[in-house]
């Protein structure tokens, strides 16, 4: 009955068991980043599997598109063993020759350094997560986007443009291009590298999947899973699309985001802070599930000391403590999450509400029904109870003092509990009051 099996990054050796081929319920299997070798099990499921599930292994072969046929792979493996014997036998003789050659090449390289630097700008240096056909895939992407023409652009930002690439195979990718701006070269490179480093450490169903990346003279490119429904901010702006995003779906979106934050903050080898949790950086798939995207401002925290950094993020979502300290913590993401949760149920950014409460009154009590998106029908009693529970957690996340905000794990646990602590079925939660903290 197993549906999804992820064995990646486990240093596994040997063969993939042939019995895997008879597991009829499997819809995905990931054995990448191991030391596996030999044939992939023969079954219709494995024949149609993407090569990404098997990348970065010792020597896998089979009928998976992108893997070498087993006859060729076996022959290459035998050749490789023969080469190892020859190399071990000739090492003592070659060592002195290598040292001599290295000396000659060093002096030759010094004379040619200027020429190499000038040529380097015109070379396309492709780095890919795809183990076999990454370069070919990127060529297909260039062709599919007509060399990244505007007609294929689906989004722009300060340092990047996003393109939709539909390959001849039918596969669809979102390709983010980091612009090369001479005066901001270090910033461009930092955004590009930071996003790669963060996403290579994260594997979570609610975090956008990075398939590959490329650095060339044309720019820096990141290749992602394509999200059919685009970003949350555009969905909320459109009346038609916002109505599709009913209360149950909005409740699920809150859970998707908080689960991803809990994973980033508590389950990675070092905590990862996104620093720009906004409705623009929440993408929706065809089933209205949420994915956190755009890790260009992400920071991997040093758990043994302070994490002083420049302010990054979007106005209206920034934690208030960033106005007087540059020490970033997980609580910065939690504040942004609180704003996002309010925005999701209100249907628009809560900035005007928060400003009016701060300027006009010291009493910050708001009736819940006055916070709900008027484009949707009034929720039934059970749904209203769930929404009240989620908004109760959201306003805790807006506490000016970061020590009073919940951690992502506790917020996730409380939200996942389904608001069981408020079990009174007779309370009219539409008229219930929420106290929103102000700065």
BARO-41092 format. One record per residue: residue in three letters; x, y, z of N, C-alpha, C in turn. Coordinates in steps of 0.1 Angstrom, whole numbers, plus 2048, in hexadecimal, padded with zeros to 3 digits. Atoms other than C-alpha are relative to their C-alpha. Example, Ala and Ser with C-alpha at 12.3 -4.5 7.8 and 13.67 -1.06 7.14 Angstrom:
REM residues 2
ALA8097F480087B7D384E80980C800SER7F77F58008897F58477F880B808
END
This chain:
REM residues 439
UNK8087F480080080080080880D800UNK7F77F480081F8178007FE8087F3UNK8037F780B8188357EA80D8087FCUNK7F47F880383984A7EC80B7FB808UNK7F58057F985B83E7F580C8097FDUNK7F57F78028788567FA80C7FB808UNK7F38057FA89B84680180C8087FCUNK7F57F88048B08627F480980580BUNK7F67FB7F68D086F8058027F680BUNK7FE8097F58D584F81980D7F77FEUNK7F38078028F784280B7FD7F17FEUNK80380E8028E68218018097FA7F5UNK7F780780A8FB8087ED7F97F47FBUNK80580C8068F47EA7D77F58027F6UNK80B80080A8D57E37C27F3805806UNK80D7FD7FC8B27F07C37F87F37FFUNK80780D80089D7D17CD7F67FF7F5UNK80980280C88B7C27AF7F27FF805UNK80D8017FB86D7BD7C67F880D800UNK8067F28018677E37C47F78007F3UNK80780080C85A7DC7A17F27FB801UNK80E8057FE83B7CA7AF7F880880AUNK8077F77F78317E67C67F68087F8UNK80A7FA8098117EF7B47FB80D804UNK8067F47FB80780C7CA80980C7FFUNK7F67F58008278217C67FC80A7F5UNK8027F58098228437B680D8087FEUNK7F37F98018458507BD80A7F9808UNK7F58067F88678437C880C8087FDUNK7F47F78018868587CE80C7F9806UNK7F48067FB8A88467D180C8087FCUNK7F57F78048BD8637C680A80280BUNK7F57FC7F78DE86D7D68047F480AUNK7FB80B7F98E984A7E180C7FA7F8UNK7F58078079038307D57FB7F47F9UNK80780C8068EB8187C48067FE7F2UNK7FC80480E8F48057A47F87F47FBUNK80780B8068E77EB78D7F28047FAUNK80C7FD8088C57E877B7F5805809UNK80C7FC7F98A67FB7857F57F57FDUNK80A80A8018897E378B7F78027F3UNK8077FF80D8757DA76B7F1800804UNK80E7FF7FF8517E676D7FB80C7F9UNK8057F480783A7FF75C80280D808UNK7FE7F57F783D81677A80E8067FEUNK7F27FC8018638177788048057F2UNK7FD7FC80E86481A7527FB80F7FEUNK8057F380285083A75480480A80BUNK7FC7F77F586284977280A80A7FBUNK7F77F680487586A76F80E7FD805UNK7F28037FD89B86777080580780DUNK7FC7F97F489D88078D7FF7F780DUNK8018097F48928647A580D7F7802UNK7F48097FF8B385179D80D8077FEUNK7F47F88038CC86D79880A7FF80CUNK7F58007F68EE86E7AA8017F3807UNK7FD80D7FB8F38497AF80D7FB7F9UNK7F38058049118337A87FF7FC7F1UNK80280480E9058227877F37F87FFUNK80D8068028E081B7837FD7FF7F1UNK80380280E8D380E7627F27FB7FEUNK80E8068028B28037527F98087F5UNK8097FA80A89580F73D7FB80D803UNK8047F27FD89083074F8078097F6UNK7FB7F780A89484C73680B809807UNK7F57F87FA8B685D73E80A7F7806UNK7F780A7FB8C683D74C8067F87F5UNK7FB80880B8DE8297377FB7F2800UNK80580E8008D380672C80A7F8808UNK7F98087F78DF7EB74380C7F97F9UNK7F58068078F57DA72980C8097FFUNK7F57F68019097F972380580480EUNK7FB7FC7F390A8027488097F5806UNK7F880B7FB9177DF75180E8007FAUNK7F38008089327E173680980B805UNK7F87F57FB93C8037428057FE80EUNK7FB8037F393E7F776680C7F7800UNK7F58088019557DB75C80D8077FBUNK7F47F880496B7F374980580980BUNK7FB7F77F596C80A7678087F880AUNK7F98087F79787ED77D80E7FD7FBUNK7F38038069947E576480880D801UNK7F87F37FF99E80A76380580280EUNK7FB7FE7F39A080A78980D7F8803UNK7F48087FE9B97ED78880C8067F9UNK7F57FA8079CE7FE76E80680D807UNK7FC7F47FA9CE81F7818087FD80DUNK7F98037F49D980F7A280E7FB7FDUNK7F38058049F57FD79080A80A7FCUNK7F77F6806A0381C78080180D808UNK7FF7F47F89FE83579C80F805803UNK7F27FC7FDA238357A78078067F5UNK7F97FA80CA2F83C7847FA80D7FCUNK8077F4805A1585677C80280C809UNK8007F57F6A1986A79C80A80A7FDUNK7F57F6803A3A87A7937FC8087F3UNK8037F980CA2D8827707F580A803UNK80A7F77FDA0E89277F80580D807UNK7FA7F57F9A238A879680780A7F6UNK7F97F880AA388B37797F68087F7UNK80A7FA808A1A8BA7637F980C807UNK8077F67F9A098CE77E80980D801UNK7F77F4800A288E57818008077F3UNK8007FA80DA298EB75C7F28077FDUNK80D7FB803A038F175A7FE80D809UNK8027F47F7A0590A77880580C7F9UNK7FA7F4806A1D9217667F98037F3UNK8077FD80CA0B91D7457F2807803UNK80D7FA7FD9EA92575680180F804UNK7FF7F27FC9F79457658018097F3UNK7FF7F880DA009527417F38017F9UNK80C8008089DE9487347F4805809UNK80B7FD7F79C99557527F680B7FAUNK8087F58069BD9757407F77FB7F5UNK80880580B9B29627227F47F7805UNK80A8097FB99F9487377F4809806UNK80A7F87FA98D96474A7F68067F6UNK8087FA80A98197472A7F77F67F9UNK80880B80797595371B7F57FB809UNK8098057F696394A73B7F28067FFUNK80D7F98019489647357F77FB7F5UNK80880480B93D9547157FD7F1801UNK80380E7FF93C9307217F37FE809UNK80B8037F891C92172F8037F5809UNK7FC80A7F692490E74F7F37FB806UNK80D8067FC9068F77558037F780CUNK8008097F59028E87777F27FB802UNK80E8068008E48D077A7FF7F680AUNK80480B7F78D38BA7937FD7F47F9UNK80380C8088C98A377780E7F97FEUNK7F38078008E48887778047FC7F2UNK7FC80580D8E287D7527FE80B7F5UNK8037F880C8D189673B7FD80F804UNK8027F37FC8D28B774E80380B7F6UNK7FD7F680A8E38CA7327F68007F5UNK80A80280A8CB8BC7197F3807804UNK80D7FA7FB8AD8C672E80180F800UNK7FF7F18008BA8EA7317FF8057F2UNK8017FC80E8BE8EC70B7F17FF7FCUNK80E80180489A8E07087F880C806UNK8077F57F988F8FB72180380D7F8UNK7FD7F48088A191670D7F78007F3UNK80880180C88F90A6EE7F1802803UNK80E7FF7FD86D9076FF7FC80F803UNK8037F27FC86F92B70C80580A7F5UNK7FB7F880B87D9386EA80B80A806UNK7F57F97FA89D9436FC7FB80B80AUNK8057F87F588995171A7FA80D7FAUNK8087F58068729687057F580580AUNK80A7FA7F785997F7167F37F87FFUNK80C80680283C96B7087FE7F380AUNK80080B7F784694E72080280480EUNK7FE7FB7F384B96473E7F3800808UNK80C8017F883295E75A80180880DUNK7FF7F87F384097477680E807800UNK7F37F97FF85B98E77D80180580FUNK7FD7FB7F386C99C79C80D8097FFUNK7F57F78008899B27A680C7FA7FAUNK7F48068058A499979E7FD7F47F7UNK80380D80889297E78A7F48017F7UNK80C80280887997576F7FE7F1800UNK80480E80086695476E7F97FD7F3UNK80580480D85E94174E7FA7F2801UNK80680D8018479247468067F97F4UNK7FA80880A8599097327F97F37FEUNK80780C8048458EE7218087F87F6UNK7F780880985C8D37137F87F77F7UNK80780880A8548BD6F57FB7F3807UNK80480C7F98518A070E7F2802808UNK80C7FD7F88338B271E80380580EUNK7FC7FB7F28468BA73E80080F800UNK8007F27FE8418DD74B80880580CUNK7F77FB7F585A8F17607FE80F801UNK7FF7F27FE85B91376F80F803801UNK7F27FD80087D92376880280E805UNK7FE7F27FB88994077D80E8047FBUNK7F37FA8058A495676D80480B809UNK7FB7F67F88B996A78580880A7F7UNK7FA7F68098C398A77280E803803UNK7F27FB7FD8E799376E80180F7FEUNK7FF7F28008EA9B777780E804806UNK7F27FE7FD90E9C377880280780EUNK7FE7F97F490A9DB7957FB7F880CUNK8058087F58F89C17AA8047F17FEUNK7FC80D80390C9A379F8017F780CUNK7FF8087F49149977C27F27FD806UNK80E8037FB8EF99A7CC7FA7F57F8UNK80680A8098E49867AD8067F2804UNK7F980C7FD8FE96B7B57FC7FA80EUNK8048047F38F496B7DA7F27FA800UNK80E8058018CF9667D28007F27FAUNK80080D8088D694A7B98067F5809UNK7F980A7F78EE9377D17F87FD80CUNK8088027F38D893C7F07F47F77FDUNK80C8088038BA92D7DF8047F27FDUNK7FC80D8028CD90F7D38047F980DUNK7FC8067F48DD9087F47F57FC809UNK80C8037F78BC90B8077F87F47FAUNK80980B8068A88F57EF8067F37FFUNK7F980D8018C28DA7EC7FF7F980EUNK8018067F28BD8D58127F27FC803UNK80E8027FC8978D48117F97F77F6UNK8098088088808B98057F37FF808UNK80D7FF7FA85C8C080F7F58027F6UNK80B80080A83B8BC7FD7FB80E7FEUNK8067F28018328E180480B80A7FEUNK7F67F78048538F07F98037FD7F1UNK7FF80280E8588F67D480D7F77FCUNK7F580980386E8DB7C38098067F6UNK7F57FC80988F8E57B38057F47F8UNK7FB80B8098978CF79580E8017FCUNK7F27FE8058B78DF78980380F800UNK7FC7F38008CB8FE78580B8027F6UNK7F67FE80A8E290E76C80680E802UNK7F97F38008FC92A76C8078027F3UNK7FA7FD80D90693974B80280F7FDUNK7FE7F28049109597397F38077FEUNK80D7FA8028EB95F7337F880380DUNK8077FE7F38E195E7578017F4809UNK80180B7F68DA9487757F27FA800UNK80D8058028BD9307717FD7F580BUNK80580A7F78A991B78A7F47F97FAUNK80B80780789290077D7F77F980BUNK8098057F58738F87937F47F87FAUNK80D8058038548E47937F680B7FDUNK8097F58048398F87817F37FF808UNK80C7FF7F881B9037967F58067F8UNK80B7FD8097FB9047827F880D804UNK8097F57FB7E891E79780880C804UNK7F87F47FE80593779B80180380FUNK7FE7FC7F280A94B7BB7F3804807UNK80B7FD7F87F29527D77FB80E7FFUNK8047F18017F29787D47F78027F4UNK8087FE80C7E49767B07F37F9802UNK80D8087FE7CA95C7BA7F7809809UNK8097F87F77BD9737D67FB80D7F9UNK8047F48077BC9917BF7F57FE7F6UNK80A80380A7A69807A67F37FB807UNK80C8057FA78297D7B17FC7F27FDUNK80480E80577B95E79C8097F6807UNK7F680A7FA79B94C7A97FF80080FUNK8017FF7F17969587CD7F47F8804UNK80C8087FD7739487CD8037F17FFUNK7FC80E8007829277C28077FC80CUNK7F88037F47989297E07F780180CUNK80A7FF7F577D9217F98067FE80DUNK7FA8007F278091F81F8087F4803UNK7F980C7FD78A8FB82080E8007FAUNK7F37FF8067A690180780980A806UNK7F77F67F97B29208198057FA80EUNK7FC8067F37B390C83A80C7F67FDUNK7F680A8047C88F182880D8087FCUNK7F57F98037DF90C81A80880580CUNK7F97FC7F37E791983D8087F4806UNK7F980C7FB7F08F684780C7FC7F8UNK7F48028098068F182980C808803UNK7F57F67FE81A9108308067FD80EUNK7FA8017F281E90A8568087F3801UNK7F980D8008288E585080E8027F9UNK7F37FE8068448F1838809808808UNK7F87F77F785090C8508057F780CUNK7FC8087F58518F286C80C7F77FCUNK7F58088068678DC85680C8087FFUNK7F47F880287E8F884D80780480DUNK7FB7FA7F48829058708057F580AUNK7FD80B7F68848E38838057F37FBUNK7FC80D80588B8C686C80C8007F7UNK7F47FF8098A98D285780C7FF809UNK7F48017F88CD8CD86280380D808UNK7FF7F37FA8CE8F28697F38077FDUNK80C7F98038AF90886C8018097F3UNK8007F880C8A691984B7F580A801UNK80A7F57FF89493B84D7FE8067F2UNK8037FB80D88394682D80280F7FEUNK7FF7F17FF88196B8367F78087F6UNK8097F980986697381B7F47F87FEUNK80C80880184795F8237F580A7FDUNK80A7F780582D97280E7F67F97F7UNK80980680980F96A7F98057FF7F2UNK7FA80180D8249707DA80A7F47FFUNK7F780B80083C9557E57F97F3804UNK80780C7FE82193B7EB7F97FC7F3UNK80580580D81A9277CB7F57F5803UNK80B80A7FF7FB9117C58007F77F5UNK80180A80B7F98F17B27F17FE7FBUNK80D8028057DB8E479F7F57FC80AUNK8098047F57CC8D67BF7FF80A80BUNK8007F57F67D08F77D28087FD80CUNK7F78027F57EC8EA7E880B80B7FFUNK7F77F57FF8059047F380F7FB800UNK7F280380082B9047EC80780D803UNK7F77F47FE84491D7FB80A8017F5UNK7F67FE80B85A92B7DF80980C803UNK7F77F48008759457D980980180DUNK7F78017F589193D7F180D8097FEUNK7F57F78028A89597E580580880CUNK7FC7F97F38A896A8078017F680BUNK7FF8097F58A994A81B80E800807UNK7F38007F88C39478378007F3808UNK7FD80B7F88D192884780680580DUNK7FC7FA7F38D493086C80B7F9807UNK7F68067F78F292B8827FA7FE80EUNK8078037F48E391A8A080880480DUNK7F77FD7F59019238B680380F802UNK7FD7F27FE9009488B37F58097F9UNK80A7F68068EE9688A68027FF7F1UNK80180180E8E496A8827FD80E7FBUNK8017F28058EB98E8788008017F1UNK8017FF80E8E19978557F880C7FCUNK8087F58058D29B283F7F27FD800UNK80E8028018AD9B783F7FC7FB7F2UNK80580580D89C9A38247F17FC802UNK80E8047FF87799D81D7F880B7F9UNK80A7F78078589AF8127F980880BUNK8077F77F78489CD8237F27FB802UNK80D8057FD8299C48358007F2806UNK7FF80D7FA8359A283F80C7FF809UNK7F38007F88569AB8517FC80180FUNK8018007F28589A487680480D806UNK7FC7F37FB8599C488B80E801806UNK7F37FF7FA8799BB89D80B8037F6UNK7F67FD80A88C9BE87C80280F7FEUNK7FE7F18018889E487F80B804809UNK7F57FC7F78A19E489C80A7F6802UNK7F580A7FF8B59C48998027FA7F2UNK7FE80780C8C59B287C8027F1803UNK7FE80E7FD8C599188E7F37F87FCUNK80C8078058AE97A87A7FE7F3807UNK80380D7F989D95C88B7F47FA7F9UNK80C8078068819438827F4808803UNK80D7F87FD86895B8937FD80B7F6UNK8037F680A86C9738767F77F97F5UNK80980880985C95885F7F27FF807UNK80D8027F984195287A7F780D7FFUNK8077F48018379778797FA8017F2UNK8057FF80E8349768537F57F67FEUNK80A80A8028209568557F3805806UNK80C7FA7FA80796886D7F980A7F6UNK8057F780A8039848537F97F87F4UNK80480880C7FF96A8377F27F9803UNK80C8077FD7E495784A7F4809801UNK80A7F68007D09768507FC8047F2UNK8037FC80E7D398082C7F87F57F9UNK80780B8067C795E8217F1800803UNK80F8007FD7A69608347F980D7FEUNK8067F38047A198582E7FE8027F1UNK8007FE80F7A898280980880B7FBUNK7F77F58037C099F80A80A80380BUNK7F67FE7F57DE9AB81D7FA80880BUNK8067FA7F47D59B584180680D804UNK7F97F47FC7EB9D48417F780C804UNK8097F57FD7CF9ED8417F97FE80EUNK8068037F37BE9DB85E80A80280BUNK7F67FE7F57DE9DA87380380E802UNK7FD7F27FF7E59FE86C7F5808807UNK80C7F97F97C1A098767FF7FD80EUNK8008037F27C39F689680A807808UNK7F57FA7F97E4A0589F7FD80F802UNK8027F28007D9A298977F4805807UNK80D7FA7FC7B5A2C8A27FC7FB80EUNK8058067F37B1A168C280A7F8807UNK7F78097F87C2A048DE7F97F2801UNK80780D7FF7A79E98DD8017F97F2UNK7FD80780D7B19D08C27F87F47FEUNK80980C8027949B88C47F88027F3UNK80780080D7859AF8A27F77F47FFUNK80980C80276799989B8057F87F4UNK7FB80880B77197C8857F98027F3UNK8077FF80D75698086B80480D7F9UNK7FB7F48077649A386480E7FE7F9UNK7F380280678599385A7FF7F77F4UNK80180A80A77797A8417FE8067F2UNK8027FC80E77997E81B7F28007FCUNK80E7FF80475798B8107FC7FA7F3UNK80380680D75A97B7EE7FB7F1802UNK80480E7FD7549587FE7F3800808UNK80C8017F773494C80E8047FF80EUNK7FD8017F173294D8348037F2803UNK7FD80E7FD74292D8417F67FA80AUNK8088077F772E91385380680080EUNK7FC7FF7F273190F87980D7F9802UNK7F48077FE74C8F487780C8067FAUNK7F57F980776190685D80480D808UNK7FE7F37F975D9278718097FD80CUNK7F88047F476B91589080E7FD7FCUNK7F380280478990987C80780D7FCUNK7FA7F480479092B86E80380880CUNK7FD7F97F478D93B89080D7FA807UNK7F48067FA7A792289D80D8047F9UNK7F47FC8077BF92B88180380E801UNK7FD7F27FE7BB95088580580380EUNK7FB7FF7F37C194C8AA80F7FE801UNK7F18038017E393D8A280780B7F8UNK7FA7F68097E995788780380D808UNK7FD7F37F97E597589F80B7FE80BUNK7F48037F77FD9648B880D8027F8UNK7F47FE80881696589C80480E7FDUNK7FE7F180281298B89980480780CUNK7FB7FA7F481E9918BC80D8097FEUNK7F47F78028379AF8BC80D7FA806UNK7F58067FA84D99C8D48027F27FBUNK7FE80D80785C97E8C18007F580AUNK80080B7F786096A8E17F17FB804UNK80D8047FD83A9698E47F97FA7F4UNK80580780C83595B8C18027F1802UNK7FE80E8008319368BE80B7FC7F6UNK7F780680A84C9218AD7F87F97F5UNK80780680B84391288C7FA7F2803UNK80480D7FD8418EF89A7F3800809UNK80C7FF7F78288F98B67F48057F8UNK80B7FB80881390D89D7FB7F67F7UNK80480B8098138F08857F77F5808UNK80780A7F88088D88A17F2805804UNK80D7FA7FB7ED8EF8AE7F68017F4UNK8097FE80B7DF8F688B7FB7F27FBUNK80380D8057E08D18817F67F980AUNK8098067F67CC8C88A17F28027FCUNK80D7FD8057AE8D688F7F780880AUNK8077F77F77A58EF8AA7F77F880AUNK8088097F779A8D38C27FF80780EUNK8017FA7F27A18E98E17F4809801UNK80D7F88007828FE8D77F57F67FCUNK80980A8047698E28D87F1804802UNK80E7FC7FE7498F68E07F98027F3UNK80780080C7328EF8C37F680C7FFUNK80A7F67FF71A90A8CF80480E7FEUNK7FB7F28017319288CC7FF8047F1UNK8007FB80D72B93E8AE80D8077FDUNK7F27FB80274F9438A380080C7F6UNK8007F480A74595C8877FF80D808UNK8017F47F873D9758A380B80080BUNK7F58017F675B96A8B980A80B7FDUNK7F77F48017759858C080F7FB800UNK7F280380079A9838B780780D804UNK7F87F57FB7B399A8C880D8007F8UNK7F57FF8097CD9A58AE80B809807UNK7F67F77FA7EE9B28BD80580B7F6UNK7FB7F58087FC9D38B080E804805UNK7F27FD7FD81F9E18B080080C80A
END
